[in-house]
Amino acid sequence: MKKNLLIFLAIFFSTTSLTFSIEPDIFVQSTVNRASKLLGEDISKDEKIKKLKLIAKETVDIKGIGFYTLGIKRKSLNNEEKENYSELFEEYFLKSFSSRLAEYTNPEIDVTNKEKLSDNYTIVNSVLKSTNERPEINIDWRIYTKDPKNPLIRDLIIEGLSLARTQKEEFASVLSSNNDDIEALFKVLKEFSNN
């Protein structure tokens, strides 16, 4: 009897833990639905930006993107510089992301497909529907799925162009034109966030 109870409990807990995992395509669709609903609200642009930042903090791996965009330079930073960079990049990212997105009014995005690349990554394909002002746009989402209960966005690939890779190239350019001085990049990030 005890053995049967243990087997039952083991099966119960293993299946219930699976029910809390979120499929990457459902995660993307629910995230875009939240953002779209917010953008359709009759509130000020500043209020939209504030709420978009909260959505981004919950759904985007800002720290992971930040270190990716820093490239090999991250290996030469000490802990204090890494911490400083993470804080500056988060402010930079949130401002850039929210101010761009706040321009849209009720964007309609439909998830069309997903492709599991590995246990850690899934690509989710979607389409931003066309309007009178813009054509249809293909958007692929690189979703980090190491923790299936908490998937996170690691990159957006818009019409084949990776935003994370573009950002990495921009940062590399700043560093190379400033003798690889991290303080120069810190200054650029601060200036953008303060404007």
C-alpha angles and dihedrals in degrees: 000000000000090000091053091049091051092049091049092049092047091051093043095052094043092052096042091052088055092055090065094058115102122221110234094235092051090046091053094045093049091047093051091044090055092048093044092050090049093049090052093054120109096241134117121279089245091055091048090051091051092051093043089055090056091051090049093050090054099043109029127073092226094168092049092049090047095055092043091053090050089062120191090341088081090070092063097049122102120228094265092052091047091052092047091048092049092053094046093045092050091053091045093047096046093049094046094045098044098042092051094046094045088068091068121085114210100331113199114219123177123195109226107175147348134214122196107219096179140325087285102044140044126174113218116198121211142164128225101215118239123251134184088273101046141023125243110285127205113222123186119194121209103212122197106218104173087120104040090195091058112033115182135198111247100172145357118219108199114193089337096312116118112219092202092052091047090051090048090054092049092051091046088053092051091049096045093050090051102050091265090293111161090203089067090057091046088054093051091049092048093048092051093048093047096050 
